[in-house]
Every structure is written in C-alpha cells, then in structure tokens.
Amino acid sequence: MHRIKPKEIAFDIDGVFADTIGAFIKELRNKYGIKVSYEDIKEYELAKIVNMNEEILIDLAKKILYEPVDMGIKPVKGSIQVLKKLSEINRILFVTARPDKSGIQKWVEKYLKRDNFDIVATGTHEEKAPLLKEYGIKYFVEDRLETCFILEKASITPIIFEQPWNQKPHPFIKVKGWHELEKMIDWNSS
C-alpha cells in the first residue's frame, strides 16, 4: 500500500474529478437521440466508439471544453469529500490536457467552493509529465492509459483511475474510486 504525502500528488480533471463522459452520454441521448452506455466507451477516443457525424462530436467537445458548468457535468462520486479534505492541508494541483482552463476553472470553483487549488492546462497529454516534474509531483491520478506510460517514463508514478476505456493490461497502480484513493494518502503528513 502506497502512503502518499498530500504535496506529492496531483490530479487530472476529466474522468477523474469531472464525470465528463456521463454528461457526454446524457447530451447524446437528450439532444441527438443517440443511445450509448457508459460501459460502451471502451476507447479514450470517442470518435472510434460512437457512430455520429463530426459536427455533433465537435459541438459536444466545445461544450465540454468551454461550458462544463452549463453542460451539467457532475463530480465523480466521492471526489468532493476527498479533495476538500486534501485542500485543508495542502494546495491541490490539477493538470489537464485541455487547451484552456477558463471553463473548467469555473466548474472546479463551483464544486470545491475553495480557492486552495491550481489548474494548469497543458493543451496536450505529452506536456503533463514535464509540468508535474517542475512542481515536484511524484504521483498523478489519470484516466487515460496512454498518458500513464508517458508519466512512468518521466519517473512519475501514475495512478490509473479505473474507467471502461482503460481496461487494457498495464503495470500501474489502479483505483476503482475516490474511496480507494483516500486510503492511499498519508493524512498525517504535510
């Protein structure tokens, strides 16, 4: 069992803190009449899974990126409690591959109701590792399996947040939810 110091861990947002796929599926069903289940999303690249025209995909991607509050994206179960507890003892770092942080910044503020966090938008998954090294992060919670391999090469321990799209074989620490992640944090360390 890993005992992680609060200052050594950082988090991805989409698929870890924000249930982006849940909102995507709901929007597909309600606005476009396309029915997909969460378990059907077996690939990170949604265009490979869901049969829809490119205009719909672009429309939904823009909403997810720039209007997450209006889109009704909800937090992943258990995330708020753990992140609030963590923010009481340490500043939280979120690193996202989004091209811009403004929309997701408002979303995080809405749900954490605190300002003890930083969000860095790298624009690409590949830029996460150098940034995390710069911040002295040793552990990163991520849902995209391909990013975990990049992190591992940079000597950052990836913790894969289990989702239907990351079920291929891998050597990484895996958590099924925030309750498991909470047990890995050394709450008595700063």
Buried (B, 14 or more C-beta within 10 A) or exposed (E): EEEBBBBBBBBBBBBBBBBBBBBBBBBBEEEBEBEBEEEEBEBBEBEEBBEBEEEBBEBBEEBBBBBBBEBEBEBBEBBBEBBBEBBEBBEBBBBBBBEEBEBBBBBBBEBBEEEBBBBBBBEEBEBBBEBBBEEEBBBBBBBBBEBBEBBBEEEBBBBBBEBBBBEEEBEBBBBEBBEBBBEBBEBEEE
